[in-house]
Amino acid sequence: MKKIRKITTMLLMAATLVLTAFECGPDEEPIISLTVDGTSWVNKQHDSYEDEYGQIQESVETTILYFRGNNQGRLTVKYESAQGIDEESMDFRYTHNTSSFTGTITISEGGVTEKYNFSYNLDNNTLTLYGTGGFYLLFDKISS
């Protein structure tokens, strides 16, 4: 079953590449876009923790990736808990390979530069951002 799914996925990717190779007319929309330019992606993580009084509290961390275009984007992380809301945003640069559905995000902040790889999954319309040590975040598409 896994082998059939893998073959089907590869055939779908090959068909997609063939279809996108043909140029659309001025009034036609492309069948599928292989670029992340102009898209936004969200990851939400819910957590429970014990506060200093022994009470269980809930928190939500929302991470949004916005690929503006021209290889520039913005990362926003919003943390909501009983103590309040904390939000931080930073710009990033990115590269992407439209045929392999992969790319790299580069964040430079305070003299430190970090690179993260990402991949796009056509089957479920998600983007995975890979960190170090096996850490990754799975994002759902929220706009295009």
Residue pairs with C-beta under 8 A, 6 or more apart in sequence:
9 122
9 123
12 122
13 101
13 122
16 31
16 32
16 34
16 122
17 34
17 99
19 31
19 32
20 30
20 31
20 32
20 34
24 30
33 144
34 98
34 99
34 101
35 96
35 98
36 67
36 94
36 96
36 103
36 120
36 127
37 67
37 68
37 69
37 70
38 67
38 68
38 69
38 144
39 66
39 67
39 141
39 143
39 144
40 64
40 65
40 66
40 67
40 141
40 142
40 143
41 64
41 65
41 66
41 127
41 139
41 140
41 141
41 142
42 62
42 63
42 64
42 65
42 139
42 140
42 142
43 62
43 63
43 64
43 129
43 137
43 138
43 139
43 140
44 60
44 61
44 62
44 63
45 60
45 61
45 62
46 58
46 59
46 60
47 58
47 59
47 60
47 61
48 56
48 57
48 58
48 59
49 56
49 57
49 59
49 81
50 56
50 57
51 57
51 82
57 81
57 82
58 81
58 82
59 79
59 80
59 81
59 82
60 79
60 80
60 81
61 77
61 78
61 79
61 80
62 77
62 78
62 79
62 80
63 75
63 76
63 77
63 78
63 137
63 139
64 75
64 76
64 77
64 78
64 142
65 73
65 74
65 75
65 105
65 127
65 129
65 139
66 73
66 74
66 75
66 76
67 73
67 94
68 74
71 93
71 94
71 95
72 91
72 92
72 93
72 94
73 91
73 92
73 93
73 94
73 105
74 89
74 90
74 91
74 92
75 89
75 90
75 91
75 92
75 105
75 107
76 87
76 88
76 89
77 87
77 88
77 89
78 85
78 86
78 87
79 85
79 86
79 87
90 107
90 109
91 107
92 105
92 106
92 107
93 105
93 106
93 108
94 103
94 104
94 105
94 106
95 103
95 104
96 102
96 103
96 104
97 103
101 119
101 120
101 121
101 122
102 117
102 118
102 119
102 120
103 117
103 118
103 119
104 115
104 116
104 117
104 118
105 115
105 116
105 117
105 118
105 129
106 113
106 114
106 115
107 113
107 114
107 115
107 116
116 129
116 130
116 131
117 129
117 130
118 127
118 128
118 129
118 130
119 127
119 128
119 130
120 126
120 127
121 127
121 128
125 140
125 141
126 138
126 139
126 140
126 141
127 138
127 139
127 141
128 136
128 137
128 138
128 139
129 136
129 137
129 139
130 136
131 137
